[in-house]
């Protein structure tokens, strides 16, 4: 997703279009590109399992003088039965952004079209996804049980831990952690790892459910917490461009989001 600053500096071009039809419900499944399992922010495109939730992403960095600086992004997450995704983000560079008006909104129709909205400017940028090659491998779920007989390979400098299961708002999630050391010698000596990656996901909803990463060089900590999960069908109007928005260009050759074919590997916040 492009940053708001990049979108704001684009010229506003009024394009006559029926905005409500951008994500028309009549799109036939046969017309949709096969992207496999795709994750936008912390939401996968699984069909048939609608839900909505809240997300808080916190990035903490250490300054040269040792002071910590925290930046928080709050988000509202939505997915409908068709696998359409809407992410409303609130951020202002502080640790407590206002949640009155979203800074930006990302909508993906799970059929090759996405849009980035800037509510403050009432602009929308539409992107069309073009797959260079069809997906040939059998698609695998985003979230699967870990095969403890064949755990993920971390190499000689890393370790893998299975964190088991827990519940968030009645939804069962499972976790794993990978830790990496600067060398095998440091690992054997009991020194702290230089990078830790902890990932949680829901098998039933097949979607990410939280992340915690810690890097020593440079020192940075990222925590993503999911809460207020409700397994209900979101309002269909959430996946349409509001009336009165202007189109700021249409990217017909947007790169497709990377398809996830494993059980982990959630990306950090956009």
C-alpha positions, 0 to 999 in steps of 0.5 A: 500500500502506498503511503498517504504522502505519495498519494496526496502529491498525485494530481487529482483527476476526475474520472466519470465512473459509477463508484459503487460498481467498482466492486460489483457483486455480480463479478463471476468467480471464473473472471477472478484471477487465481492469486492463491492465499493472500494476506492484506495487513493481518487479514487473509482472503479466505471465503466463507468465514466473515469476521471483523476485528481490531488491531493495534500495531506498535513499533518501538525503536531505540534512539542513539541516546538510549531513549525509546520512541513508540509509534502506534497504528490502530486498525479496523479489519473486515472480511466478508464471505466473498473474501473481500478485505477492508482495512481502516488505519489510524496513525499520526506518528504518535503512540496514541492516534485519534480514531475519529477519521481513518488516515487511509483505507484499503479495500480489496475485492478478491477479484483483481481490483483494490482501492486506496482511500484517503478520507481527509482528501476524499480521493481514491486510487484504484489498482488492477492486479495482473498476474503474469502467470497463473497459480499452478501449485495447489493452494495451501491454507495460510494457517496450519498445525505445525508438524513437530516431526518436521518443524520449520528449518532455522539453520544452525544459528536459529531455534524453533519453538511451538507455543501451542494454542490459546483463545481470543474472543472465542477464536482458537489461535496457535503460535510459533517462535523462531529465534536467531543468533549472531553465530552458533557459538553465541547460541551455545553460550546462552547469549540472547538472540539478535532476532526473534519472530513470534507469529500467531494465527487462526486455523478456523479463520485461516488468518494472522492473529498477532505478531511480535518481532525483536531485532537487536541491530538496529534495535527495534520491536514490533508488536501486533495485537488482534482483539474484539473479534466478531464472526459476523458479516460486515456491511456490504457498503464497506467494500464500496467507494463512497460517493463524492470521492475523486479518482487519482489515477488507475494503476492497471499494472499493479503488482499482485500481493505476494501469495502465501503458501506456508503456515507462517511468514506474516509481513510487518505493518505497511 
